[in-house]
Every structure is written in C-alpha cells, then in structure tokens.
Amino acid sequence: YGKNTIKFLRLHKEGKKHFIKEVEVCAHLRLTSPQEYLEGNNCLVIPTDTIKNIVLVLAKKNGIPSLEQFAIDICNHFMTTFCQVAYVKTYVQEVPWQRLHENGAPHIHSFICVPDGIRFCEAEQCRNGPLIVFAGIKDLKLMKTTQSGFEGFYKNEHTTLPERHDRILCGELFCKWSYGECRDFDFDCIWKKIRECILEAFSGPPDCGEYSPSYQKTVNCIQMLVLSRVSQVQVIEVVLNNTFYNVVDMKNLGLTNDKEVLVPVEAPYGSCACTLGRK
C-alpha cells in the first residue's frame, strides 16, 4: 500500500538565482505482517498521509540533488525509521522545466516547461537486501523525415502493407535502465549522456543521418549505443510507440503531392519493445 501522486515544487535559492525541481512521487510499502488485511489490525500501518508528509519533509531537509538520490533518501528513511517495513519502492518523475534564456543570457528566476521527454526514476529495497535503482525517460517524441524504410517483411494473403524504402520514422519513446549495484554515481550526468545516446542513435550523423530498416532495428541501435558508452547501465528497456503518416492523394485536386503533405494514422498504431542486458 502507499501514497500516489505526491506533487510539489522544491525551490532552492543561491543569492538572487533560483533553482527549481517540480516532481511527482509515489511511495509504496510492504509491512512485515499482513495483519491489517487478514485481521483488520492496523497497529503497524503507517498512514498514507504520514507517508506523504515524510516525502515533503525530506524534500525540505535534503533538497533534491538528483531524482535518483531523492528516491534513495526516501527508501533509506523508511527502512531505518520503521522496523515494520519489509519493502519500500519509490517512483519519482520530474516536470520538464528549463531555465529561460533572454538574448542568450540565463534568467535568474524564470523558467519554461519544454515537452522534450519526462525524466523518472525508481528505487526499491527489501530489508537486508540491496538497494536497486532504475532511471529513465518517457514521452519523448522523435521524428526523422527520411532515411527510414520497411522492406522484405513476411507476406501472406492478409498482407496489404506496401514495402517502403523512404518513409517518415516517428514515435513516442519510453526508455528505462537499471544501474545494478548502486554506488556514488553522478546520476544527472549519466541521464544526460544516455539521452544524448538516444538522440544520436535515432537520428544518425547530423549531416547525412543513418538508414533505419525498421523500428525494431532503431530500438536495438539505441540500446547498443547506450551499453557501449555508459558502463553503469546493466539492463536497458526501450519501447517505441509508432506514429505512421500517409501521403495525401491530391490528384483529384489537380496537384502532385511528393510527400509534402501527410496525415498521421490515428489508430491502430504499432509498438516495438526490447529489453537488452549485459552478459
């Protein structure tokens, strides 16, 4: 049991300059006895309102140095404070605020919300067990307008999809990875590096791109690049929910449409998923 959707903004000031983290936290506990379920005995139950207040107090006292460290702080607090807690799991996601820039100069106290992917993390721990940390990015929308195709696929009497050697590749990406044994990592630096790997593997070199024969191959390229460059990542899961675009037929309008006007296919849409880990 636990408390979901604990939302708050943490404001930190250094002189005139302000720093913000707006997050949403879910904290779940498993107790050493299920007596509240079986017998209606609530003597060990930590109320969910108390859970919420603990999260807020930890944000006040410790700040949020990184999402992962804040999740670790929550796990550590429940494990060290309450002997009846057998397991704790914490999920934290961040609202994508970025500092506003005016004429190239960073503003000291103004921010803009940029929907370029939502950062999240999870930390979980069993009593007398290791602390396990996951991190990721979701709702990251990506598109490239060429250097993508889909050919040579299996066909039978139900196949109507034509082969394409030049199409738009577009999708909403979910990526989650595990760190294995948690050490003193620079979580912010690692997260930024993995995001850069995702963008590079999806798009290819900036002057020419890189051909993608399928959504599946693009998913694998993302995973392989991350594992090759970020040694701290042990297992990485990538889900790419596909958005397809069809070229509008404008012959009846007396126009030739050379892939200049396209419409998205609302439903159904495809999805490719893969989990890849080190040996």
C-alpha positions as CSV (number, residue, x, y, z in Angstrom):
1,Y,0.0,0.0,0.0
2,G,1.1,3.6,-0.2
3,K,0.6,7.1,-1.5
4,N,0.4,8.0,-5.1
5,T,0.8,11.3,-6.9
6,I,2.5,13.4,-4.3
7,K,3.2,16.6,-6.3
8,F,5.3,19.5,-5.1
9,L,7.7,22.2,-6.2
10,R,11.1,22.4,-4.4
11,L,12.6,25.9,-4.7
12,H,16.2,26.5,-3.9
13,K,17.9,29.9,-3.8
14,E,21.5,30.8,-4.2
15,G,21.7,34.6,-3.8
16,K,19.4,36.1,-6.4
17,K,19.5,32.9,-8.5
18,H,16.6,30.4,-8.1
19,F,16.6,26.7,-8.9
20,I,13.5,24.5,-9.1
21,K,12.5,20.9,-9.2
22,E,8.9,20.0,-9.6
23,V,8.2,16.3,-9.1
24,E,5.6,13.7,-8.6
25,V,6.3,10.9,-6.1
26,C,4.7,7.5,-5.5
27,A,5.8,5.7,-2.3
28,H,4.7,2.1,-1.6
29,L,5.4,-0.1,1.4
30,R,5.1,-3.7,2.3
31,L,5.0,-4.5,6.0
32,T,6.4,-7.5,7.9
33,S,2.9,-8.7,8.7
34,P,-0.3,-8.7,6.6
35,Q,-2.5,-8.4,9.8
36,E,-4.2,-5.3,8.6
37,Y,-5.5,-7.3,5.6
38,L,-6.3,-10.5,7.4
39,E,-7.4,-9.3,10.9
40,G,-8.2,-5.6,10.5
41,N,-5.4,-4.9,13.0
42,N,-3.9,-1.5,12.0
43,C,-1.3,-1.2,14.7
44,L,1.6,-1.5,12.3
45,V,0.1,0.6,9.5
46,I,1.9,3.9,8.7
47,P,-1.0,6.1,7.3
48,T,-0.6,7.2,3.7
49,D,-1.0,10.8,4.9
50,T,2.1,10.2,7.1
51,I,3.9,8.8,4.0
52,K,3.1,12.0,2.1
53,N,4.3,14.2,4.9
54,I,7.6,12.3,5.2
55,V,8.2,12.8,1.5
56,L,7.6,16.6,1.8
57,V,9.8,16.8,4.9
58,L,12.7,15.0,3.2
59,A,12.4,17.4,0.3
60,K,12.6,20.3,2.7
61,K,15.5,18.9,4.7
62,N,17.6,17.3,2.0
63,G,16.5,19.1,-1.2
64,I,16.6,17.1,-4.4
65,P,20.2,16.8,-5.5
66,S,19.0,14.4,-8.2
67,L,15.8,12.4,-8.7
68,E,17.6,9.2,-8.0
69,Q,19.2,10.4,-4.8
70,F,15.9,11.7,-3.6
71,A,14.3,8.3,-4.2
72,I,17.2,6.7,-2.4
73,D,16.7,9.1,0.6
74,I,13.0,8.1,0.8
75,C,13.9,4.4,0.8
76,N,16.6,4.8,3.4
77,H,14.2,6.8,5.7
78,F,11.5,4.2,5.8
79,M,14.0,1.3,6.2
80,T,15.9,3.0,9.0
81,T,12.9,4.5,10.8
82,F,10.2,1.8,10.8
83,C,11.1,-1.7,11.8
84,Q,7.8,-3.0,10.5
85,V,8.7,-2.0,6.9
86,A,9.8,-5.1,4.9
87,Y,10.0,-3.5,1.5
88,V,9.8,0.0,0.0
89,K,9.5,1.2,-3.6
90,T,9.7,4.8,-4.7
91,Y,8.9,6.3,-8.0
92,V,9.8,9.9,-8.9
93,Q,9.2,11.8,-12.1
94,E,10.1,15.4,-13.0
95,V,8.2,18.1,-14.7
96,P,10.5,19.3,-17.6
97,W,11.2,22.9,-16.5
98,Q,14.2,24.6,-18.1
99,R,15.7,27.9,-17.3
100,L,14.5,30.7,-19.5
101,H,17.1,32.5,-21.7
102,E,16.7,36.0,-23.0
103,N,19.1,37.1,-25.7
104,G,21.4,34.2,-24.7
105,A,21.5,35.1,-21.1
106,P,20.1,32.7,-18.5
107,H,17.3,34.3,-16.4
108,I,17.8,34.2,-12.6
109,H,14.3,33.2,-11.7
110,S,12.2,32.4,-14.8
111,F,11.6,29.0,-16.4
112,I,9.8,27.4,-19.3
113,C,8.2,24.0,-19.5
114,V,9.6,22.1,-22.5
115,P,7.9,18.8,-23.5
116,D,11.1,17.1,-24.6
117,G,10.7,14.0,-22.5
118,I,10.0,13.3,-18.9
119,R,12.7,12.1,-16.6
120,F,11.8,9.5,-14.0
121,C,13.4,7.0,-11.6
122,E,12.6,4.2,-9.2
123,A,14.3,2.9,-6.1
124,E,13.4,-0.2,-4.2
125,Q,14.8,-2.1,-1.3
126,C,14.0,-5.2,0.8
127,R,15.1,-5.3,4.4
128,N,18.6,-6.9,4.4
129,G,18.6,-6.7,0.6
130,P,20.4,-4.5,-1.9
131,L,19.2,-1.1,-2.9
132,I,18.2,-1.2,-6.6
133,V,17.9,1.9,-8.7
134,F,16.3,2.4,-12.1
135,A,16.1,5.5,-14.2
136,G,14.5,6.5,-17.5
137,I,12.9,8.9,-19.8
138,K,9.3,8.7,-21.2
139,D,7.0,10.7,-23.5
140,L,10.0,11.6,-25.7
141,K,8.6,12.3,-29.2
142,L,11.0,11.8,-32.1
143,M,10.8,12.1,-35.8
144,K,13.0,11.9,-38.9
145,T,11.6,12.6,-42.3
146,T,13.8,10.3,-44.4
147,Q,16.4,7.6,-44.1
148,S,13.8,5.1,-43.0
149,G,12.1,2.2,-44.7
150,F,10.4,-1.2,-44.2
151,E,11.0,-3.9,-46.8
152,G,11.4,-7.6,-47.1
153,F,8.9,-8.5,-44.4
154,Y,6.8,-11.7,-44.3
155,K,3.7,-11.6,-46.5
156,N,0.7,-13.8,-46.9
157,E,-2.9,-13.5,-48.0
158,H,-3.7,-11.0,-45.2
159,T,-0.8,-8.6,-46.1
160,T,-1.9,-5.3,-47.6
161,L,1.0,-3.1,-46.4
162,P,3.3,-2.0,-49.3
163,E,7.0,-2.0,-49.0
164,R,8.6,1.4,-48.4
165,H,12.2,2.4,-48.8
166,D,11.7,6.0,-47.9
167,R,9.2,6.9,-45.1
168,I,8.8,9.1,-42.0
169,L,10.0,7.4,-38.8
170,C,8.1,8.8,-35.9
171,G,7.3,7.6,-32.4
172,E,7.0,8.2,-28.7
173,L,9.8,6.6,-26.8
174,F,9.9,5.1,-23.3
175,C,13.4,4.1,-22.0
176,K,14.2,2.6,-18.6
177,W,17.5,1.2,-17.4
178,S,19.0,-0.3,-14.2
179,Y,22.2,0.6,-12.5
180,G,22.9,-2.8,-10.9
181,E,24.7,-2.3,-7.6
182,C,24.1,1.3,-6.6
183,R,27.2,3.3,-5.9
184,D,28.1,7.0,-5.7
185,F,27.1,7.8,-9.3
186,D,26.6,11.3,-10.8
187,F,23.0,10.5,-11.8
188,D,22.4,13.8,-13.6
189,C,25.5,13.4,-15.8
190,I,24.6,9.8,-16.6
191,W,21.0,10.6,-17.5
192,K,22.1,13.4,-19.9
193,K,24.6,11.1,-21.5
194,I,22.0,8.4,-22.1
195,R,19.6,10.9,-23.5
196,E,22.3,12.1,-26.0
197,C,22.9,8.5,-27.0
198,I,19.2,8.0,-27.7
199,L,19.0,11.1,-29.9
200,E,22.2,10.1,-31.7
201,A,21.2,6.5,-32.4
202,F,17.7,7.6,-33.6
203,S,18.9,10.3,-36.0
204,G,22.4,9.4,-37.1
205,P,25.1,11.9,-38.1
206,P,23.6,15.5,-38.4
207,D,24.8,16.0,-42.0
208,C,23.5,12.8,-43.5
209,G,21.6,10.7,-41.0
210,E,21.6,6.9,-40.9
211,Y,19.2,4.5,-42.6
212,S,16.8,2.6,-40.4
213,P,15.3,-0.6,-41.9
214,S,12.7,-1.0,-39.1
215,Y,11.5,0.4,-35.8
216,Q,13.0,-2.7,-34.2
217,K,16.5,-2.0,-35.5
218,T,16.3,1.6,-34.3
219,V,15.4,0.3,-30.8
220,N,18.3,-2.1,-30.8
221,C,20.7,0.7,-32.1
222,I,19.7,2.9,-29.1
223,Q,20.3,0.1,-26.7
224,M,23.6,-0.9,-28.1
225,L,24.9,2.6,-28.1
226,V,23.9,3.2,-24.5
227,L,25.5,0.0,-23.3
228,S,28.7,0.7,-25.3
229,R,29.1,4.2,-23.8
230,V,27.6,4.1,-20.3
231,S,29.3,1.4,-18.2
232,Q,27.0,1.9,-15.3
233,V,23.9,0.7,-17.2
234,Q,23.3,-3.1,-16.7
235,V,19.9,-3.6,-18.4
236,I,18.0,-1.2,-20.7
237,E,14.4,-1.4,-21.9
238,V,13.2,0.6,-24.8
239,V,9.6,0.9,-26.1
240,L,8.9,2.8,-29.2
241,N,5.2,3.5,-29.9
242,N,5.0,4.2,-33.6
243,T,3.1,7.0,-35.4
244,F,2.6,6.4,-39.1
245,Y,2.0,9.1,-41.7
246,N,0.2,8.6,-45.1
247,V,0.7,10.8,-48.1
248,V,-2.4,12.7,-49.1
249,D,-3.6,11.8,-52.6
250,M,-4.2,15.2,-54.3
251,K,-4.8,14.0,-57.9
252,N,-8.5,15.0,-57.7
253,L,-7.3,18.5,-56.7
254,G,-5.0,18.7,-59.7
255,L,-1.9,18.6,-57.7
256,T,1.1,16.4,-57.3
257,N,2.0,15.6,-53.7
258,D,5.6,14.5,-53.5
259,K,5.4,13.6,-49.7
260,E,4.9,17.2,-48.9
261,V,1.5,16.9,-47.2
262,L,0.9,13.9,-44.9
263,V,-1.6,12.9,-42.3
264,P,-1.0,10.9,-39.2
265,V,-2.7,7.5,-38.8
266,E,-4.5,7.9,-35.5
267,A,-5.2,4.2,-34.8
268,P,-4.3,1.4,-34.7
269,Y,-0.6,2.2,-34.1
270,G,2.3,-0.1,-33.7
271,S,4.7,-0.6,-30.8
272,C,8.2,-2.2,-30.7
273,A,9.8,-3.2,-27.4
274,C,13.0,-4.9,-26.4
275,T,15.0,-5.4,-23.2
276,L,18.8,-5.9,-23.5
277,G,21.3,-6.5,-20.8
278,R,25.0,-7.3,-20.4
279,K,26.1,-10.9,-20.1
